[in-house]
Amino acid sequence: MTIDAGPGELYTTRARAADVPALVELINGAYRGESSRRGWTHETDLVGGRRIDAATLEAIVADADEAMLVLRAQSGLFACAHVAPLASGVAAIALLTVRPALQASGLGRQMLAAAEHHAQTRLGAQTIEITVVSAREELVAWYERRGYKATGELRPFPYNDERFGIPKREGLTMLVMRRALAPQGPSDAA
């Protein structure tokens, strides 16, 4: 798959309600099912079912305190990330997604940077937290290369919450990782 966009035509913005069907397809297609196997970040062997539904995405998009950021061009959505406040100075990034055929193209790094920037400039975050299925060692290593460090905290996988899918094995846990953001200078605050 190629990106049908010229210079300056690929940009990051907040998702709109009209984007929800495309987001459902993008996220579920990257995390689960056979289409996800075209990329390297899928959970297909660990978790089945849908990763997200339209109602959950509609609530995220409508929430003024949260943001579903999307990387888009005229030809569609290519990546997304959910950014939400957690506590004073801490924001969470979740659902970082890139179309499977475009993974390893730099779009994931670009989307992560946009999400971190949003968290810092819009939410006042000094620290970003993510949770990753601990069995996804390649993904944990990817976040480590981006400066995230495991906190030592393991949270139980939400086995009883079908919004996260249906685990295919027992004992899955969520690894909590954090990254401190560089302090903003006076010229960065604009």
Secondary structure, 3 states (H helix, E strand, C coil): CCCCCCCCCCEEEECCHHHHHHHHHHHHHHHCCHHHHHCCCCCCCCEECCCCCHHHHHHHHHCCCCEEEEEEECCEEEEEEEEEEEECCEEEEEEEEECHHHCCCCHHHHHHHHHHHHHHHHHCCCEEEEEEECCCHHHHHHHHHCCCEEEEEEEECCCCCHHHCEECCCCCEEEEEEEECCCCCCCCCC
